[in-house]
Amino acid sequence: MTADIKKLERHYLPQDLTISSWEVIEPFFKELLQREIDSKQELEKWLKDMSELEAAINEDVCWRQIQMTCDTANKALEESFNFFCLEIQPKIQPYAFELNKKLLNSPFTKELDHDKYFTYLRSIRKSIELFREENVPIESEIAVLQQKYGMITGQMSVEVEGKTYTLQQAAKFFESHNRALREEVFKKIAERRYQDKDKLNDLFTQLISKRNQQALNAGFKNYRDFKFKQLGRFDYVKEDTFRFHESVKLHVLPLVNKIHAYKKEKLKVDRLRPWDMEAEAEGTQPLTPFTTVTELLDKTIEVFTKLRPFFGDCLRKMNEMKHLDLESRKGKAPGGYNMPLAETGAPFIFMNAAKSMHDVTTIVHEGGHAIQSFLTHNLELSSFKDYPMEIAEVASMAMELFSMDYWDVYFDDPDELRRAKEHQLERVIILFPWIAVIDKFQHWIYENPEHTLEERSKKWMEIFNEFAGDVIDYTGLEKYLENGWQKQLHLYEVPFYYIEYGIAQLGAIGLWKQFKENPEKALDNYVNALSLGGTKTLPELYKAAGLKFDFSSENIKSLMEFVNVELEKVQH
């Protein structure tokens, strides 16, 4: 297996086609719509030509988004992205709808290989069911509004000890032994977010209104029900997610309380405060896995290579192609992502490294996504690479756990290595309640789209407190907590995409359990499952990974017990 990825050859589009306007690509949509299809072979050729057009368009808009998030202060880059959303995307959708109908109405569609095309055709049927002409302009407006979140938050910075830091960089101070400094930085970050709370509330209100209208137009009672269908959640229903919330309370929250109590004891503090969570006991230095982003990348390539040479080659190839932007800086959008590039194949990793342990988990996480992009590049149709997020996040989260066996690359000192593993396993457990909070909040938001700002804050606090545990003391921070949801970009940019992290974390733990017993077999299962892209159903993809698609209370309990045992092994 090699990561020597090659850009897809164009057979239908001109090699030098650049998408500068709608007029450049409209003739290809017209030709595909008008083309006579007289055999199964001609239908498959038509599908490949359509896939080529989709890949070129997808890559174009992805580059616009990458460039804009790398430099949110550059108005021209923002305008380029908005131009696509407002002038090109709305004109594509009616054609896409007609092309989907043409496919399903073709007498040769029933001759296509059922196993190969089942999930693809299921997705096409779903798109036809959901399409409404009146939603086209609304979707364009939503796409533009969503990007405003990065524009607002990308400009946020704080001053600490006479220097200016992005919020990501300032978070490094939470590892300081100086508790007063940690508190000062926490409050400065909270205050900076608080300054823009009205802007972010207003933006969210606009998004809720437009999303709700979209759902009503498509004949749904609310946006949640519409979005479940749009996301292709064929294998579970909203009631399953409600059970997930309750299972987290029952089986995970006690472990979170235990972790927090252990932290309080280590720090020897009367009250554990939110700014204490990343700190170590006096005399224990903060973990320093790297000093420069070059070193972070080199070490991660080494870790990936030790797991499988192919994994390391993927990151090496991306670096050669300049498909990485790792360092935090002012004017850069927050967060991290792996952006698949449909034609080129080698994706783009974006993150905000600030020299902390969190950066290691981020690059390893996004690196897992990147590996899936490489593994699916040569699938026949662009749509075959459209894999469900519940397996995409297994790719990233399992990589966080697999890679721990080689974290000595980041940490020479055995005690630092032990602490890094302890940090990771604590994070695996602590993540679940936050996933439940964000997911439960979204259900309420879209079931009650006409709510007031006061009701929004009240409901957020109610759900937050339900999962907050009983160890961390938030006294005096209520005004900041009420808008705590605003730091979660998914609420703005990818609504209802969050429960996937919980479902996938269970899959990742299951794969890690396999890895502890037989590393090569687990990695084979991992590669086999990811290579299938979206060509199989979720239960089938999990089966290919040697897993059962199961986020029942019993499975959560069993896997949490396993992680807890592994955590106890690395705790003092």
Residue, then its C-alpha position, 0 to 999 in steps of 0.5 A: m500500500t502506498a500513499d503516492i496519491k495521484k490526482l484523478e484524471r479528467h476524461y469528461l472535463p477539460q484539464d484546465l477547467t477553472i470554476s470562475s463562474w456558473e457559465v463555465i460549468e453549466p454546459f456540463f450539467k446541461e449535457l448530462l441532463q440531455r444525454e441519451i442513455d441506452s444501456k447499462q454501460e452508458l449509464e455507468k459512463w454517465l455516472k462517472d462523468m457526473s462524478e468527475l464534475e462533482a469532484a471538480i466542484n467539491e474541490d473548488v469550494c473546499w479550497r475556497q473554505i480552506q483559504m478563508t479559514c486560514d486568513t479570516a481577515n482577508k476580505a477577498l477570500e471571504e468574498s470568494f467563498n461567498f460568491f460560490c455559496l450565493e452565485i454558483q451553489p444555488k444554480i447547481q441544486p436544481y440541476a442536481f435534483e433533475l440529474n438524480k431523477k434522471l438516474l432513478n427513472s432510467p430503466f437501466t438503474k435496476e441493472l446496476d450491481h445492487d451491493k455496489y450501488f445500494t447506499y448510493l441509490r438510497s442516498i439519491r432517493k433521500s435527496i429527491e425526497l428532501f429537495r424543495e426549490e424554495n430551499v435553494p436560496i435559504e441554503s445559500e444564505i445559511a452557508v454564508l451565515q455559518q462562516k460568520y462564526g469563524m470570522i467573529t471568533g477568529q478575531m478574538s485574542v487576550e493579553v497575558e503578561g504584556k503579550t497578545y495571544t489567540l484564545q487557543q494559545a492562551a489556553k496553554f496558561f491553564e497548565s501553569h502552577n500559578r493558580a492565580l494566573r490560571e484564574e486570570v487567564f480563564k476569566k480573560i478568555a471568558e470575558r473576551r467571549y462574553q464581549d461577543k455573546d450578543k453577536l453570536n446569539d444573534l447569528f445563532t438566532q438567524l441560523i435557527s430561523k432559516r433552518n426551521q424554515q427549510a424544514l417546514n418547506a420540506g414538510f417536516k415538523n421541525y429542523r431536527d427531524f429534517k436534519f436526521k433525514q438529511l444526514g442519512r441516519f438510516d440506522y438509528v432514530k432520535e429515541d436512540t440518542f435520548r437513551f444515549h444521553e441517559s446512559v452517559k448519566l448512568h455509566v459515564l458521569p460517575l467515572v467523570n466525578k472520580i477523575h475530577a476528585y482524583k485531580k482535586e486530591k492531586l492538586k491539594v485544593d479545597r475547591l476544584r475550579p474550571w481553571d484547574m483542569e489542565a494543571e499538575a501538582e506543584g513540582t510536576q512540569p507541564l507536558t511539552p511534547f514538542t516546541t515547534v510545529t515542525e517538530l510536532l509534524d516530524k514526531t507524528i509522522e514517526v509515530f504513524t510510521k511505527l504503526r504502519p509505514f503507509f500511515g506515516d507516508c500519508l502525512r509526509k505526502m501532505n507535507e510535501m504538497k503543503h496541505l498542512d496549516l498547523e500553527s495558531r495565529k491571530g486572524k485564523a479561524p478556531g478549531g481543527y479539521n481534515m478537509p478531503l479534496a475530491e480530485t487531488g485525493a490528499p486532504f488538507i489538515f487545519m489546526n491551531a497548535a499552541k504547544s500543548m498535549h491537546d495538539v498531539t491528540t488533534i494532529v493524531h485525530e485529524g491524521g486518522h481522518a486523512i488516512q481515510s481520505f487516502l484509502t478512499h481516493n480511488l473508489e469509482l465514484s465521488s459519492f462512494k467517498d461520502y462516508p457516514m460521520e459515525i465511521a469517519e470519527v472512528a477513523s480519527m478517534a481509534m488513531e488517538l488510541f492506537s498511537m499511544d503505544y508509540w507516544d514515547v516519540y513525544f516523551d523521553d521521560p517514562d513518567e511524562l509518557r504515563r501522564a500523557k496516556e492518563h490525560q488521553l484516557e481521562r479525555v476519552i471518558i470526560l468527552f461523553p457528558w459534553i457530547a450529551v450536553i451539546d446533543k441534548f441542547q440541539h434537540w431542544i433548540y430545534e423542537n422550540p425554534e421560537h424560544t427567547l434568549e432568556e429561555r435559551s440560556k435557562k435551558w442550556m444551564e439546566i442541561f449543562n448542570e444535568f451533566a456537570g458532575d458534582v466536583i467542579d465548582y463554578t460559583g461566581l461564573e454563572k454569567y459566562l456559563e450561560n453562553g458556554w455553548q457558543k464555543q462549540l462551532h458545530l452548533y453554528e457550522v454543522p448542526f446535529y453533527y456531534i452525537e457521532y463523536g459519542i457513537a464513534q468513540l465507542g467504536a474506537i474503544g472497541l477497536w483499541k480493545q482489539f488492538k490490545e489483543n492483536p495489533e495487526k488484526a485490529l489495524d487490518n480491520y481498521v484499514n478494511a472498514l475505512s477503505l469501503g468509504g460509504t459503499k456499505t451501511l453503518p452496521e456493515l462498516y462496523k462489521a468490517a471493523g470487527l465491531k457491532f454497531d451498538f450504542s446501547s446502555e449495556n455496550i456503553k457500560s462494558l466499554m467504560e469499564f474497560v477504559n476505566v481499568e486501562l486508566e487505573k493502570v497508568q494512574h499513580 
